[in-house]
Amino acid sequence: MKVYMDVCCLNRPFDDQNQDRVRIEAEAILNILEYCQNGVWTLAASKALDFELAQCPDPVKLAGMRTLYAVAQNRLTVTEQVKIRSRAFRQQGLSFFDSLHVALAEAYQQDVFLTTDDRLYRAATALRPGIRVENPVIWFMEVTQ
């Protein structure tokens, strides 16, 4: 299983765990990363994720996210095809980084693009990219049953 997570997912385990949704999503993400670390699934990395992670102003969160992200074994590169597809997604309303993440996941035929960002989930799903876009809890429950 090839998995691409956005920065919202990598950040979720470091968010306030007093909210039920945050805690459940964090647990799902940590379980998914454990599957990746154990070689059952493969987590993708990219320069887009590297750059977006580096924007985190909190050094403690950043260190934690980088530790989680270190599990990534598959590095996706931004090609001309990815740039063109990303521009098309931006023209349809996705932000720069969101469009790049979806375009990368699609171009490299990842099995799923995971996000905890409801706005991104709704927008990307409406665009019908050639990649499955899902919340990590829903996806993890489905693939482990």
C-alpha positions as CSV (number, residue, x, y, z in Angstrom):
1,M,0.0,0.0,0.0
2,K,1.5,3.4,-1.1
3,V,0.5,6.2,1.3
4,Y,0.9,10.0,0.9
5,M,0.1,12.1,3.9
6,D,-0.1,15.9,4.0
7,V,1.5,18.0,6.8
8,C,-1.8,18.2,8.6
9,C,-1.6,14.5,9.2
10,L,2.0,14.6,10.4
11,N,1.1,17.5,12.7
12,R,-2.0,15.8,14.2
13,P,-0.2,13.8,16.9
14,F,1.1,17.1,18.2
15,D,-2.2,18.9,18.3
16,D,-4.3,19.3,21.5
17,Q,-5.4,15.8,22.3
18,N,-8.3,16.9,24.5
19,Q,-10.6,16.9,21.5
20,D,-12.0,13.4,20.6
21,R,-11.6,13.9,16.9
22,V,-8.0,15.0,17.2
23,R,-7.1,12.1,19.5
24,I,-8.7,9.5,17.2
25,E,-7.1,10.9,14.1
26,A,-3.7,11.0,15.8
27,E,-4.1,7.4,16.8
28,A,-5.0,6.4,13.3
29,I,-2.0,8.3,11.9
30,L,0.4,6.7,14.3
31,N,-0.9,3.3,13.5
32,I,-0.6,4.0,9.7
33,L,3.0,5.1,10.3
34,E,3.7,2.0,12.3
35,Y,2.6,-0.1,9.3
36,C,4.9,1.9,7.1
37,Q,7.8,1.5,9.6
38,N,7.2,-2.2,9.6
39,G,7.4,-2.4,5.8
40,V,3.8,-3.4,5.4
41,W,3.0,-0.1,3.6
42,T,5.2,2.6,2.1
43,L,5.0,6.3,3.1
44,A,5.9,8.8,0.4
45,A,8.1,11.9,0.9
46,S,8.5,14.9,-1.3
47,K,10.3,18.3,-1.5
48,A,6.8,19.8,-1.2
49,L,6.4,18.1,2.2
50,D,10.0,19.0,3.2
51,F,9.4,22.7,2.4
52,E,6.0,22.8,4.1
53,L,7.3,21.1,7.2
54,A,10.1,23.6,7.5
55,Q,7.5,26.4,7.8
56,C,6.5,25.1,11.2
57,P,7.3,27.8,13.7
58,D,7.3,25.5,16.8
59,P,10.7,23.7,17.0
60,V,9.4,21.0,19.3
61,K,6.5,20.1,16.9
62,L,8.8,20.3,13.9
63,A,11.3,17.9,15.5
64,G,8.4,15.5,16.3
65,M,6.9,15.8,12.8
66,R,10.4,15.1,11.2
67,T,10.7,12.0,13.4
68,L,7.4,10.7,12.1
69,Y,8.2,11.7,8.5
70,A,11.6,9.8,8.7
71,V,9.6,6.6,8.2
72,A,9.1,7.7,4.5
73,Q,10.9,5.4,2.1
74,N,9.6,6.6,-1.3
75,R,10.7,10.0,-2.5
76,L,8.4,11.6,-5.1
77,T,9.9,14.3,-7.3
78,V,8.2,17.3,-8.9
79,T,8.2,16.7,-12.7
80,E,6.8,19.0,-15.4
81,Q,3.7,16.7,-15.5
82,V,3.2,17.2,-11.8
83,K,3.6,21.0,-12.2
84,I,1.0,21.1,-15.0
85,R,-1.5,19.0,-12.9
86,S,-0.9,21.1,-9.8
87,R,-1.6,24.3,-11.8
88,A,-4.9,22.8,-13.0
89,F,-5.9,21.9,-9.4
90,R,-5.0,25.5,-8.3
91,Q,-7.2,26.9,-11.0
92,Q,-10.0,24.8,-9.5
93,G,-9.5,26.2,-6.0
94,L,-6.8,24.2,-4.2
95,S,-4.0,26.1,-2.5
96,F,-0.4,25.9,-3.8
97,F,0.8,23.1,-1.5
98,D,-2.5,21.2,-1.5
99,S,-2.5,21.1,-5.3
100,L,1.1,20.0,-5.3
101,H,0.5,17.2,-2.8
102,V,-2.5,15.9,-4.7
103,A,-0.7,16.1,-8.0
104,L,2.3,14.2,-6.6
105,A,0.2,11.5,-5.1
106,E,-1.8,11.2,-8.4
107,A,1.3,11.2,-10.7
108,Y,3.1,8.5,-8.6
109,Q,0.0,6.4,-8.3
110,Q,-0.2,6.4,-4.5
111,D,-3.0,4.2,-3.2
112,V,-4.3,7.0,-1.0
113,F,-3.7,10.7,-0.2
114,L,-4.5,11.2,3.5
115,T,-5.5,14.5,5.1
116,T,-7.2,15.7,8.3
117,D,-8.1,19.0,6.6
118,D,-11.9,18.9,6.0
119,R,-11.7,21.8,3.5
120,L,-9.0,20.1,1.5
121,Y,-10.8,16.8,1.7
122,R,-14.0,18.3,0.3
123,A,-12.3,20.3,-2.4
124,A,-10.0,17.5,-3.6
125,T,-12.8,15.0,-3.6
126,A,-15.0,17.3,-5.7
127,L,-12.2,17.6,-8.3
128,R,-12.1,13.8,-8.7
129,P,-8.4,13.4,-9.0
130,G,-6.9,10.1,-10.1
131,I,-6.1,9.3,-6.5
132,R,-8.2,8.4,-3.5
133,V,-8.4,11.2,-1.0
134,E,-9.4,10.2,2.5
135,N,-9.4,11.0,6.2
136,P,-6.9,8.7,7.9
137,V,-9.4,7.3,10.4
138,I,-11.9,6.2,7.7
139,W,-9.2,4.8,5.5
140,F,-7.4,2.9,8.3
141,M,-10.6,1.4,9.5
142,E,-11.5,0.2,6.0
143,V,-8.1,-1.3,5.1
144,T,-7.5,-3.1,8.4
145,Q,-10.9,-4.9,8.4
